[in-house]
């Protein structure tokens, strides 16, 4: 039953979820979540028009009224609602995306708790089907394990034998939302430090940051991520004084194993981070190798001001737009000005130049790649044990079509950080571009295993792999979800246009190219042939033919 009129001050039910708009809370059984006010507003708007397709523009106007918002604001709220309701974008039960039109709320809405009906008839054929699928799945696991073995990639069983841990985003207790970048940086750096330990499985940043600003029971995190331990924490920064509070929790039973606070000033912030990491290592009785001991407690920089600039740039960079890419570069340059031996600032600076090149944001693409190589090499020279700088070096090598060197750099990344999911993601991209999409797909599965709440970049890479394997429908699914998470991801739009063209949906292909043009990006077939690092001539022709069908011009 759909309900078109609802008193937003009164609680109501969506399927088996109890919705309390005034408190911005939703609840089902023993699970209760707090929604951000804007996400609740978007939910109310959808519910009031349940069953109808609401255009993006109309929904934005209803939720934000006359306020000007960024293109990704609505997409962000939709993602948060889907995460809260545990909705599947491929088989939605709550919010359906209607391509090129908008969103539709499809769940049952009521002021009374719905009554569940028990099925009385069991379809015997379904049992047969389920048995068949279980046998097939078991055979798949055996085959998949053999393939992983041949590629020298850790299997699922090997992964589960090690202690596993999730570092949740530290809360910002500074009463200033603009300080989020600092607490986020503390969380990300702790994840990076712990990921260097080979005897510990650490869930990646993208996966744990999906829980940011959410009240989630650690037992639920244990179920969703399969971890045995969880670290929760907070950062309070007031002027020059910093307090980091943290606690280690047994995720299976929710018991706190230890809780402590670490007080200091910005001048000794790196010592505070080391103290937290040391406490985790000692609490789990982990024995470090000599190599791990040498690299674990390395400061990025001795300059707090440089580190602050780095964190500002890092936060801006992940918006992945032309404007924020250039703003991030200014912060990385400032960080280097404050500390000319800051390796990761050099590496991230190289990354911004590589993105200028690959996204046609640069007026001089050749110069952009020269700058990218120079700064990436500088980063490796300054910090040869840093997995992040090797990762960026592999990215630069890949876009320079030096595939062998790119794979070597990726291997260095994984030597220094065996839990680095992004390292496997990069390896997948390199294998795909070098003409080995089948191997690339296997490696991407490993990356997604380590990073279950992977970013849109993983979906873009896998979508390109599916495209090269002529699996257009799967490629389209990945690209569409990637764009839902980040509408600024123009690379996804480009490949999506080609995929739509091969399915015969020329209208959708044209629409994707139009979006790229409206973003002020001038792409041509000649430029794509030059920039996209596809080594196999047939794969390159495959992409260019698809884009030509989609309507992309030669010059």
JOHUBEL-V696450 format. One record per helix or strand of 3 or more residues. SS is the DSSP state (A for helix, B for strand). FROM is the first residue (numbers start at 1). TO is the last residue. If there is no record, write none. Layout:
BEGIN
ss=SS from=FROM to=TO
ss=SS from=FROM to=TO
END
This chain:
BEGIN
ss=B from=12 to=14
ss=B from=17 to=20
ss=B from=25 to=28
ss=B from=31 to=34
ss=A from=37 to=48
ss=B from=53 to=55
ss=A from=56 to=64
ss=A from=72 to=85
ss=B from=95 to=98
ss=B from=102 to=105
ss=A from=124 to=150
ss=A from=156 to=160
ss=B from=163 to=167
ss=A from=177 to=195
ss=B from=200 to=202
ss=A from=205 to=211
ss=A from=218 to=225
ss=B from=229 to=238
ss=B from=241 to=250
ss=B from=256 to=265
ss=A from=266 to=283
ss=A from=290 to=296
ss=A from=304 to=317
ss=A from=322 to=338
ss=A from=343 to=358
ss=A from=365 to=382
ss=A from=387 to=399
ss=A from=403 to=416
ss=A from=421 to=433
ss=A from=437 to=450
ss=A from=456 to=468
ss=A from=472 to=485
ss=A from=490 to=503
ss=A from=506 to=518
ss=A from=525 to=531
ss=A from=537 to=550
END
